[in-house]
């Protein structure tokens, strides 16, 4: 936390111990407080700190835009005219070179583990529902555990799973022995998805809890994600690298504005935020 920020968390006390100024022009604390609503943080002091830095950057961008005749020196930094001026300013000052095919291929070759198709699995499940505020949560879990043990001890777990799904599952898939057909990674709710794709085929050895209740899961078949060819992901890589390089260039430009200005009351170089 910046030492210039007050530690008292009551709104009756100033959140800044020193006035915040840019090139000799003080930013009224009332403006910083009004800006705080757009910078949620764990404490009022941190929110004021973030809002204060944003206000400073707004003043610096306005000065730079005004110097190029893009807006007036007293333009409202929350107005549409100022936003348009900043867009034009950054378009002039922040130049990002287009990545070559060689750079795209290098990125692909160094990150092949991320370029995979979604895994697929043939899945069955038994749903023991639990409603929000249900007083029988423990009883539902005990019932699900009993079914899980019954399947685990069976001579043919899959056959037993299908039979119990038909007689006990609250899902529409009960009539097909709990079959959900083929599902892909990320298609189901998070806990269910992780249980299916983090293990092997067969009965998932533990119950899985979701917002719908308790699930017993049986994975019949699984096909792990396959590596995607470069041509298939080339456009996505180009978009990703272009955005990454744009942000790096933008950070550099904002750092230059901060370093060239006389700023007091707040430490801007500790972490310079990007304009929206």
N, C-alpha and C positions, 0 to 999 in steps of 0.2 A: 504494500500500500504506500502511495506517495506520502511522504512526511508532511506535505502541505495540507493534507486533508485532516479535518477534525476527527477525533475519535468518538465524540459524543453523538449518539444516534438519534437524538430527538430533533424534530424539525424546528424547535425553538432556537437551536444553536446553529451558527453558520457551518455549512459543510466544507467551506474552504477557509483556511486561516489567513490566506493572502489573496488580494485581488488578482484576477486573471487578466492579463493584458497581452495584446499583439501589436508589436511595433508602436508601443506607447499608447494604444487605444484600449481602454479597459472594457471588458465584456461584463455587463451588469449581471450580478448573481441571479437576479430574477429570471433572466433569459436562460441561464444554465438550469435553474430549477424547472422551468417550463419544458426544457428539452429532455429532462430525466425520464419522462414517461416512455420515451422511445428507446431507452437503454436500461432494461431491467437487469438487476444485479442482486446478489445476496444481501447487500447492505445499502442504505441510502448514500453512504460515502463513496462506494464504488460506482453507483449509478451516477452520482454527481461528477465523479472523475471522468467517466466515459462521455457523459454529456458535455463536460467542459472541453475535452479534447476535440469532440466533434465540432463544437462551436469555433474553436481555434482554427481547425482545418477549413471550416466554411469561410472564415475571414481571409485565410491565406489564398484559397481558391478564388474568392471574389476579387482580391487584389490582383492576382495573376490574370484573371479574365478581363478585368477592367483595363489593365495595361495593354491588352491587345484589342481593346474596343469592343469586347463582346458583351459587356454589361456596364451599368453605372457603378460608381464606387460605393454608393449607398444602397445597392440593390438588396432586396429582402432575400436572405439566404435560405428562406423556406418557400420562396415563390417559384413559379414556373419559369419565369424569365431567367432566374439564376440557374436553375437546373439545366435549361437549354444552353446557357453560356458555358457551364461546366462540361457538358457533353462535347461542345465544339472545342473547348480548350484541351480536353484530354485527347480528342481525336488528332489535334495538332502536335501535342507534346509527347504523347505516349505512343511510340511506334513499335509494333511487334512484327518481326520478320516471319514469313511463312516457313514452316518446317519443310525441309527437303525430304524426299522419299527415303534417303539413307537414314536420316534421323528417325523417321517413323519406324523403319525396319529395325533399327538398333533398339528402340524402346520396346518393340514387340518381342525381339529376341531376349531381352533382359527381363521381361515380365510375362513370359509364356504361361506361368501358373495362374494368371488372372484371366486369360482368354480361353475359357472353357464353356462348353454348352451346359445347360442346366442338367443336373442328374435326373434320372427317371426311376420310378419304383412302382411295382404292383403291390398295392396295400389293402389290407383288411383291418377293420377296427370294430370294437364294441364300445358303445357309449353308455356310461352310467351317468345320467344328468344330475347336475347340482345347480339349483337356482340361487341367485343372490339372496342372502338372508335365510337360506334354507336351514332349518334347525336339525335336519338329519344328515348333515355333512359327514359326520363320523360314520354313520351307518352306511352311507353310500360308498365311502372309501372301503369299509370293511367288506361290503358286498363285492366290490371290484377286486379286492385282494383275494377273496375266496375264489372268484372265477379265474384269476390269474394262476393261482396255485393248482386249480383243477386242470387247467390247460397244460401247465408245466409238467404235471405228473402223468399226463395221458400218454398212451402208447403211440398215438398219432396226434400230435398237438394241432396240426392244421385242421384235421377233420373235427376234432373237439371244438376248436375255435369257431368254425363255421356253424356247428350245431348250437353253441352257446350264443353266438351272435343272433341267430334267428329267434331264440327264445328270450334273450335278455337285453339286447341293444335297443336304445331309444332312437337310433338313427334310421332313416328311410332305407339305408343300405342293409338293414337286418334281413330283409327278404331275399337278398343275394348272398347271405352268409357273411355280411359285413364288408363286402367288396366295394372299394372306392375306385376300382379300376387303376389306370395309370396316372400318377401324379408327378409333377415336376418340382424341383427344388424351389422354395419360395412361394409355392402356390397355397400351401396350408398355413394355419396360424403358427406362430414362431415355435412354441414348445413342441407341437406335433411335428413340424418340419424337422426340427433338430433331432428328435427321437428317431425319425425314419431314416435320415441321411447321415447320422453320425455313427451308426453301427453297421452290422452285417444283416444278411437275410435271416428270416426266422422270427420267432417270438421276441418282441422287445421285453427284456426281463423285469422292467419296472413300469408301474402305472405312470401315465402322463396326465397332468392336470392342465386344462385350458378353461376359458371362460364358459365353456359349454358343460363341463363336468370332468369325470374321470374317463380316460381312454385306455383300452387294451389294444395293442397294435401288433399286427403280424405282417412282416415284409416278405412277400413271396419271391419277388425278383428285384434286382437293382442293377441299373446301368449308370456308372459314374460319368461325370461330365467329360466330353471329348474335347481335345484341343482344337480350337478354331483356326482356320487358315488366315494368313495375314490379309489377303484381299477382302475377307469377310469383315474384318474389324478395322481396316485402314481408316475409314472415315471417322469412326469413333475415336481412334487414337489421335487423328489430326485435330479434332474438336477439343479433346482433352488437353493436348499440348499447347494449342493456341490459347486456351483459357488460362492455363498455368503460366505461360510466358507473359500473357497480358497482365496478370496479377503481379508477377515479379517486376515488370516494367512500371506498373502503377505504384507499387510500393517504393520503388527507387525514386520516382518523381515526387511522391509525397514527402519522402525523406529529404529531398533537396529543398523543397519549400520550407520545411521545418527548420532545417539547418541554416538557411539564409535569413530567417526572421529573428527578431528580438521578442522572445516570449518569456513571460514571468508568471509565477503563481501556479504553474503546472509543469510536470515533466513529460514533454511530448516525445522525446526520443526513446523512452522506455518501451513503448509499443505504439506504433503509429497505425491507426485504423484506416481502412480504405473508404473512400466515399461510396455511397450506394450507387 
